[in-house]
Amino acid sequence: MKKTFTLCLFFILFCTIAFCQDILTAGAFFQSVSEYYGTLNDYESSVTILADNKKTEMTGRVSFKRPNLLRIDFSKPDTQVICFNGNTLTVYLPGSRAIFNQEVSSSGSSAGANLATPQGLTLLSRYYSIAYETGPQAVSLDEGNPEHVIKLLLSRKTNSEGFRTIKLSINPDTKLIRRIEATSVNNENFVFNFTNYALNQNIPDTRFLYDAPSSANTYNNFLYTE
């Protein structure tokens, strides 16, 4: 009896270990996504941004090119632009007829546009704990939505990070991020939805040179202005 029980226990333990080896950990899945983004030279995507607990909605088209060029042309608010050319962050607010320019050092650039790069994903893995929100199986992006994603929950390791939690919804087949949900320390929620990806289109560098309206007021280095 004891021998039979021992054999059964061993068999259960063996099956459990074999089963666990087939399950991709959340950290390993996140790493595979980061590595895939590292293979992309450029991409464009439609983006919808929800803020103030979904009371404010912005829509536009985002363009990214390695290593750290980024531009968002908004259709709502119409003609609003955010552009980073590797050295200067430019924000145009049409409602205020204002242009905000901020020079960014090479060491500081990773805090801005580089969040959309493998380096930015590496920073997230360094400063946030990564876990599955609902398990390793793909689930519906929303209730009743036929699209399935793998959902990750990132929780900050220290109080110095600006967001308490970040949720990532990732298409398991394409490894492209479909949604980012970020909750700030003040419980403000921001949701970024990405659709209609176009990959490796050989976007020219000139795409990230913004010709701002001459009639707008310009404010330089606004992040450091008291």
C-alpha positions as CSV (number, residue, x, y, z in Angstrom):
1,M,0.0,0.0,0.0
2,K,2.8,2.4,0.9
3,K,4.7,1.5,-2.2
4,T,1.6,2.1,-4.4
5,F,0.9,5.5,-2.7
6,T,4.5,6.5,-3.3
7,L,4.3,5.6,-7.0
8,C,1.1,7.6,-7.3
9,L,2.6,10.6,-5.6
10,F,5.6,10.4,-7.8
11,F,3.4,10.2,-10.9
12,I,1.4,13.2,-9.8
13,L,4.6,15.2,-9.1
14,F,6.0,14.3,-12.5
15,C,2.9,15.3,-14.4
16,T,2.7,18.6,-12.4
17,I,6.3,19.5,-13.3
18,A,5.8,18.6,-17.0
19,F,2.6,20.7,-17.1
20,C,4.3,23.7,-15.5
21,Q,7.2,23.5,-18.0
22,D,4.6,24.0,-20.8
23,I,3.2,27.2,-19.3
24,L,5.0,30.4,-20.4
25,T,5.5,32.7,-17.4
26,A,4.2,36.2,-17.5
27,G,7.8,37.5,-17.5
28,A,8.9,35.3,-20.3
29,F,5.9,36.3,-22.4
30,F,6.6,40.0,-21.8
31,Q,10.2,39.4,-22.8
32,S,9.1,37.8,-26.0
33,V,7.0,40.8,-26.8
34,S,9.9,43.1,-26.1
35,E,12.2,41.1,-28.3
36,Y,9.6,41.2,-31.1
37,Y,9.3,45.0,-30.9
38,G,13.1,45.1,-31.2
39,T,12.8,43.6,-34.7
40,L,10.5,46.4,-35.9
41,N,12.2,49.3,-37.8
42,D,9.0,51.4,-37.8
43,Y,5.3,51.2,-37.4
44,E,2.1,53.3,-37.6
45,S,-1.1,52.7,-35.7
46,S,-4.4,54.3,-35.1
47,V,-4.7,55.3,-31.4
48,T,-7.5,56.3,-29.1
49,I,-6.7,57.8,-25.8
50,L,-9.2,57.9,-22.9
51,A,-8.6,60.0,-19.9
52,D,-10.4,61.4,-16.8
53,N,-12.1,58.1,-16.3
54,K,-13.1,57.9,-19.9
55,K,-14.7,61.4,-19.9
56,T,-12.1,62.7,-22.4
57,E,-11.4,61.0,-25.7
58,M,-8.6,61.8,-28.1
59,T,-8.0,60.0,-31.5
60,G,-5.1,60.1,-33.9
61,R,-2.4,58.3,-35.8
62,V,0.9,57.4,-34.2
63,S,4.1,56.9,-36.1
64,F,7.3,55.4,-34.6
65,K,10.7,54.8,-36.1
66,R,13.8,53.3,-34.4
67,P,15.6,54.2,-32.3
68,N,13.3,56.9,-30.7
69,L,11.4,58.9,-33.3
70,L,7.7,59.4,-32.4
71,R,4.8,61.5,-33.8
72,I,1.1,61.6,-33.1
73,D,-1.2,63.5,-35.4
74,F,-4.5,63.9,-33.8
75,S,-7.9,64.1,-35.5
76,K,-9.5,64.8,-32.2
77,P,-8.5,67.5,-31.2
78,D,-8.1,68.3,-34.8
79,T,-4.5,69.3,-35.9
80,Q,-3.0,68.7,-32.5
81,V,0.4,67.2,-32.7
82,I,3.0,65.6,-30.5
83,C,6.4,65.0,-32.1
84,F,9.8,63.9,-30.9
85,N,12.6,64.0,-33.4
86,G,15.3,62.4,-31.1
87,N,16.3,65.8,-29.6
88,T,13.3,68.0,-29.2
89,L,9.8,67.2,-28.0
90,T,7.2,69.5,-29.6
91,V,3.6,69.7,-28.6
92,Y,1.2,71.9,-30.6
93,L,-2.1,72.8,-29.0
94,P,-4.4,74.3,-31.7
95,G,-7.0,75.5,-29.1
96,S,-4.4,77.7,-27.5
97,R,-2.5,78.4,-30.6
98,A,0.6,77.4,-28.6
99,I,3.7,75.4,-29.4
100,F,5.7,73.9,-26.6
101,N,9.3,72.8,-27.3
102,Q,11.4,70.8,-24.9
103,E,15.0,70.0,-25.5
104,V,15.8,66.4,-24.3
105,S,19.2,65.2,-23.5
106,S,20.4,61.8,-24.7
107,S,20.2,60.4,-21.2
108,G,16.7,61.8,-20.7
109,S,15.2,60.7,-24.0
110,S,14.5,57.3,-22.7
111,A,11.9,58.8,-20.4
112,G,9.9,60.0,-23.4
113,A,9.7,58.4,-26.8
114,N,11.7,55.4,-25.8
115,L,8.7,54.0,-23.9
116,A,7.6,52.7,-27.3
117,T,10.8,50.8,-27.9
118,P,12.4,47.6,-26.5
119,Q,14.4,49.8,-24.2
120,G,11.2,51.2,-22.8
121,L,9.7,47.8,-22.3
122,T,13.0,46.8,-20.5
123,L,12.5,49.7,-18.1
124,L,9.0,48.5,-17.3
125,S,10.3,45.0,-16.5
126,R,13.0,46.6,-14.3
127,Y,10.7,48.8,-12.3
128,Y,7.4,46.8,-12.3
129,S,6.5,43.3,-11.3
130,I,4.9,41.4,-14.1
131,A,2.0,38.9,-13.7
132,Y,-0.9,37.6,-15.7
133,E,-4.1,39.4,-14.9
134,T,-6.4,36.5,-15.9
135,G,-3.9,33.7,-16.5
136,P,-1.8,32.6,-19.5
137,Q,-4.8,31.8,-21.7
138,A,-6.1,34.4,-24.2
139,V,-9.3,36.1,-23.2
140,S,-11.7,38.5,-24.8
141,L,-10.4,42.1,-25.0
142,D,-13.8,43.3,-23.8
143,E,-17.0,41.4,-22.8
144,G,-18.6,40.2,-26.0
145,N,-15.6,41.2,-28.1
146,P,-14.4,38.3,-30.4
147,E,-10.8,39.5,-30.3
148,H,-8.7,37.6,-27.8
149,V,-5.6,38.9,-26.0
150,I,-3.3,38.0,-23.2
151,K,-3.6,40.4,-20.3
152,L,-0.6,41.4,-18.1
153,L,-0.7,43.3,-14.9
154,L,2.4,45.4,-14.0
155,S,2.7,46.7,-10.5
156,R,5.3,49.2,-9.4
157,K,8.1,47.9,-7.2
158,T,8.7,51.3,-5.5
159,N,6.7,54.5,-4.8
160,S,8.9,56.5,-7.1
161,E,7.1,55.3,-10.3
162,G,4.4,57.6,-11.7
163,F,1.8,54.8,-12.3
164,R,0.7,52.4,-9.6
165,T,-0.3,49.8,-12.1
166,I,-0.1,49.3,-15.9
167,K,-2.3,46.7,-17.7
168,L,-1.2,45.5,-21.1
169,S,-3.5,43.6,-23.5
170,I,-1.4,41.9,-26.1
171,N,-2.4,39.9,-29.2
172,P,-0.8,36.5,-28.7
173,D,-0.5,35.9,-32.5
174,T,1.0,39.2,-33.6
175,K,2.6,40.1,-30.2
176,L,1.4,43.7,-30.8
177,I,0.1,45.7,-27.9
178,R,-3.6,46.4,-28.3
179,R,-4.3,48.3,-25.2
180,I,-2.5,50.0,-22.3
181,E,-4.4,50.9,-19.1
182,A,-2.4,53.0,-16.6
183,T,-3.5,54.1,-13.2
184,S,-1.6,57.0,-11.6
185,V,-0.9,57.5,-8.0
186,N,-3.9,59.9,-7.9
187,N,-6.1,57.2,-9.2
188,E,-6.4,58.8,-12.6
189,N,-6.9,56.3,-15.4
190,F,-5.5,56.5,-18.9
191,V,-6.4,54.0,-21.6
192,F,-4.6,53.7,-25.0
193,N,-6.1,51.6,-27.7
194,F,-4.0,50.7,-30.7
195,T,-5.5,49.4,-34.0
196,N,-4.8,49.2,-37.7
197,Y,-1.0,48.6,-37.4
198,A,1.2,49.0,-40.4
199,L,4.7,47.6,-39.9
200,N,8.0,48.3,-41.5
201,Q,6.8,50.9,-44.0
202,N,10.2,52.6,-44.4
203,I,8.9,55.8,-42.8
204,P,11.3,58.7,-43.8
205,D,13.0,60.7,-41.0
206,T,11.4,63.8,-42.4
207,R,8.1,62.5,-41.0
208,F,9.3,63.5,-37.6
209,L,10.2,67.1,-38.5
210,Y,7.2,69.2,-37.5
211,D,6.5,72.5,-39.3
212,A,4.5,74.4,-36.7
213,P,2.1,77.2,-37.7
214,S,4.0,80.5,-37.7
215,S,1.1,82.3,-36.0
216,A,1.3,80.2,-32.9
217,N,3.0,81.4,-29.7
218,T,6.2,79.3,-28.9
219,Y,7.3,78.3,-25.4
220,N,10.7,76.7,-25.1
221,N,11.9,74.3,-22.4
222,F,8.4,74.5,-20.8
223,L,9.1,71.6,-18.5
224,Y,11.7,73.5,-16.6
225,T,9.9,76.9,-16.6
226,E,8.7,78.0,-13.2
